[in-house]
Amino acid sequence: MEVFVLSICYSVYLVFQKLIPEYRFGKDYEFAGYIYNAMGIIYGLVFAFVTVLVWQNYNGVSEAVSKEASTMNNMYHLFSAFPTEIERPGKEGLRSYTSTVINKEWPLLSKNQFSIEAYQEILKITRLVNNFQPQNTGQSNTHQHMLTLLGDVEGLRRTRIYSAHFALSYPAVLGLFISTIVFLCFSCLFEMKSARTHIILIFFLGSTIAGVVYFLVLFIHPFLGPMAIPPDAFVNLLKIAWAY
């Protein structure tokens, strides 16, 4: 990314400094400098706003994943309060559903898709709980609590699936990209006494912006790339919480 950005900047620099130098700011560099400073402030505010949105979305999805796993763990242990004919298939259904989410659904999240098999398995658990007929007040309270947890799991699952896309729409990404290129190219139009100093300043400015953009790209899709949210919370259910 940095090479791409700097290539564009130096191409623009060579065009205006060597081929069409009459379009440089020249004696108007002071007024152009005021405009450049204003552009930098506006660009910085927009970039900060976009970065905060992306970061908040990433943290929100990560928190939803942790809550989903935690609620499933509560369901698993609550099944122990049900009769054996409900407890056994309920716990087995949760194990199977969790395994499907880890092995089949998680890879699909990076493609903005979800597993039909996982959806069918959670429906089986829902039907199992809904068909249970409490025989006393204690079972009735347990049943109501289980229904609440099941509703929470389904809601958190929808949140996870609906969040499996870019935090920013493509028009917003395009607008931010164009603004970045315009801002960098504007820095190539000044007329400086030292071409070496000008090139070095462009390099540091371009490298800084490219680095921040790269950081933004890492978190712009919660389930894609090197910073993708892993299914560790679900893996820990099978390997630790439900291992015994």
Secondary structure, 3 states (H helix, E strand, C coil): CHHHHHHHHHHHHHHHHHHCHHHCCHHHHHHHHHHHHHHHHHHHHHHHHHHHHHHHHHHHHHHHHHHHHHHHHHHHHHHHHCCHHHHHHHHHHHHHHHHHHHHHHHHHHCCCCCCHHHHHHHHHHHHHHHCCCCCCHHHHHHHHHHHHHHHHHHHHHHHHHHCCCCCCCHHHHHHHHHHHHHHHHHCCCCCCCCHHHHHHHHHHHHHHHHHHHHHHHHHHCCCCCCCCCCCHHHHHHHHHHCCC
